[in-house]
Amino acid sequence: MPTKKGAKATKTAKVSSASLHGFEPYKPKKGEEYMNEKQREHFKNLLFAWKRELMEEVDRTVTHMKDEAANFPDPADRATQEEEFSLELRTRDRERKLIKKIDKTIDRIDSDDYGFCDQCGIEIGIRRLEARPTATLCVDCKTLDEIKERQITGG
């Protein structure tokens, strides 16, 4: 039989696993207009928090590389460090591209163009945007894009 403390810990674990960047998923009210001011504000805050996390990672990487940079006399140690730095820089480059995408998404929110598919114009949907806040295509158009890509690349 779980104690109160154990039940509370379980509840806290469930809440934190359901939140993205410290935000609870938006729960639309019945009859609520799609992409109203409250929803746009929720996604904008979520995107800013995500961007802040990525920027903090960049700062940590720079600090780590400065602190750990050493000229090892052993070529194997030097190669290991260079490979580690290379992987970190590759990850940061991907995150840099993601930050640009986040900025574009924030601009879309500001211009009231957020939440609608770029190809067909229908609503992308709150649940999809919670999973991928930078999504620009609805599930159907994204699926078609992936099918076309597989046909072209043969993958």
C-alpha positions in Angstrom: 0.0 0.0 0.0 1.6 3.3 -1.1 2.2 5.9 1.5 1.1 9.5 1.0 4.7 10.5 0.3 5.0 7.7 -2.3 1.8 8.7 -4.0 2.9 12.3 -4.1 6.2 11.3 -5.7 4.4 9.2 -8.3 2.1 12.1 -9.1 5.0 14.5 -9.5 6.8 12.1 -11.8 3.8 11.8 -14.0 3.4 15.6 -14.2 7.0 16.2 -15.1 7.1 13.6 -17.8 4.0 15.1 -19.4 5.4 18.6 -19.4 7.6 20.0 -22.2 10.2 22.5 -21.2 8.5 23.1 -17.9 5.0 23.7 -19.4 1.9 21.6 -19.1 0.2 20.7 -22.4 -2.5 23.1 -23.3 -5.9 21.7 -22.7 -8.5 23.4 -25.0 -11.9 24.2 -23.6 -15.0 22.9 -25.3 -16.1 25.3 -28.0 -12.8 27.3 -27.7 -11.7 29.0 -30.9 -8.6 27.5 -32.5 -5.4 29.5 -32.1 -6.9 32.1 -29.9 -4.7 34.5 -27.9 -4.4 32.2 -24.9 -3.2 29.3 -27.1 -0.7 31.5 -29.1 0.6 32.8 -25.8 1.1 29.3 -24.5 3.1 28.2 -27.5 5.1 31.4 -27.6 6.1 30.8 -23.9 6.9 27.2 -24.7 9.1 28.2 -27.6 10.9 30.9 -25.6 11.6 28.3 -22.9 12.9 25.8 -25.4 15.2 28.4 -27.0 16.5 29.5 -23.6 17.4 25.8 -22.8 19.2 25.5 -26.1 21.1 28.7 -25.5 22.1 27.5 -22.0 23.5 24.3 -23.6 25.6 26.4 -26.0 27.0 28.3 -23.1 27.8 25.1 -21.2 29.5 23.7 -24.3 31.7 26.7 -24.7 32.7 26.6 -21.0 33.3 22.9 -21.2 35.5 23.1 -24.2 37.5 25.9 -22.7 38.0 24.1 -19.4 38.7 20.7 -20.9 40.9 21.8 -23.8 44.4 20.3 -23.3 47.3 19.4 -25.4 47.7 15.7 -24.5 51.1 14.2 -25.3 49.4 10.9 -26.1 48.0 10.9 -29.6 45.1 8.5 -28.6 44.1 10.9 -25.8 44.3 13.8 -28.1 42.2 12.0 -30.7 39.6 11.0 -28.1 39.2 14.6 -27.0 39.0 15.9 -30.6 36.3 13.4 -31.4 34.3 14.4 -28.3 34.6 18.0 -29.2 33.6 17.2 -32.8 30.4 15.4 -31.6 29.5 18.3 -29.3 30.0 20.9 -32.0 27.9 18.8 -34.4 25.1 18.7 -31.8 25.4 22.4 -31.2 25.2 23.1 -34.9 21.9 21.1 -35.1 20.6 23.1 -32.1 21.7 26.3 -33.8 19.5 25.4 -36.8 16.7 24.5 -34.4 17.0 27.9 -32.7 16.5 29.6 -36.1 13.4 27.4 -36.7 12.1 28.4 -33.3 12.6 32.1 -34.1 10.7 31.7 -37.4 7.9 30.0 -35.5 7.7 32.8 -33.0 7.5 35.2 -36.0 4.6 33.1 -37.3 2.8 33.4 -34.0 3.3 37.2 -34.0 1.9 37.4 -37.5 -1.2 35.2 -36.6 0.0 32.6 -39.1 0.8 29.9 -36.5 -1.0 26.6 -36.2 -2.1 26.2 -39.9 -0.7 23.9 -42.5 1.6 25.6 -45.1 0.4 23.3 -47.8 -3.4 22.8 -47.3 -4.2 25.6 -44.8 -6.1 23.4 -42.3 -5.5 23.4 -38.6 -2.4 21.5 -37.6 -3.9 20.7 -34.2 -3.0 21.5 -30.6 -1.8 17.9 -29.8 0.6 17.9 -32.8 1.9 21.3 -31.9 2.4 20.2 -28.3 4.5 17.3 -29.7 6.4 19.5 -32.2 5.8 23.2 -31.6 7.7 24.1 -34.8 5.5 22.0 -37.1 4.4 23.8 -40.2 2.5 20.9 -41.8 -0.6 18.9 -40.7 -0.2 15.2 -40.2 -1.6 14.3 -43.6 0.6 16.7 -45.6 3.7 15.6 -43.5 2.9 12.0 -44.2 2.6 12.7 -48.0 5.9 14.6 -47.9 7.6 11.6 -46.2 6.2 9.2 -48.7 7.4 11.3 -51.6 10.8 11.6 -50.1 11.1 7.9 -49.7 10.1 7.4 -53.3 12.7 9.9 -54.5 15.5 8.6 -52.3 14.5 5.0 -52.5 14.7 4.7 -48.7 
